Amino acid sequence: KNIVILISGRGSNMEAVVRACEAEKWPARVAAVISNKADAKGLAFATAHGIPTAVVSNKDYPTREAFDAALQTVIDGFQPDLVVLAGFMRILTAGFVEHYAGRLLNIHPSLLPAFPGLATHRQALEAGVLEHGATVHFVTAELDHGPVVAQARVNVLPGDTEETLAARVLVEEHKLYPYAVRLCVEDRVTIDNGQVTVAGNN
Ligand code: GRF
């Protein structure tokens, strides 16, 4: 299977997926890492691992539709079975999302449906929740609302700041995302009526 990973920055989740794919010998390979920012730190890691990279800068396109169309062309050049958003900081058009229906994954740093959107750790602290975490979900047209594949939970501790909480969640993200991507490339995930079923998970 071909996995294409989209990043915008640091790429630590991308790195976790690449490392797990290699170490656990998944029936898959990371065929490309694509960034909308030329200076994304994660591109260097991909290159060092012999993974083709591409940059499609949203600044080069006048509209979201034009950017998404260009991005789609580059992605499809790698014949992806799965497209993995890993800190990809662009809202995608309905047409793009539709094109990759059932094969487009995202990781969001909250326990969805709680705290969609940005600044999730601040949102969690302000809401005073005792538990926070991360969610891997299929992407649908509605932002941060698609069928959930898996979640990881952390406790919110007294004295937590956005930074300490983000760091605790990130540790879990680095286990959760490889786990969820692996389920997908092993064909263990089906979506039925907006609900995910995982095969062989008793
Ligand atoms: C992660 O917390 C991810 O959930 C998100 O942005 C962060 C990206 O980090 N939405 P990285 O680029 O994977 O290191």
Boltz pocket constraint, residues with backbone or C-beta under 6 A from the ligand:
constraints:
  - pocket:
      binder: B
      contacts: [[A, 7], [A, 8], [A, 9], [A, 10], [A, 11], [A, 12], [A, 13], [A, 14], [A, 86], [A, 87], [A, 88], [A, 107], [A, 108], [A, 109], [A, 170], [A, 173]]
      max_distance: 6.0
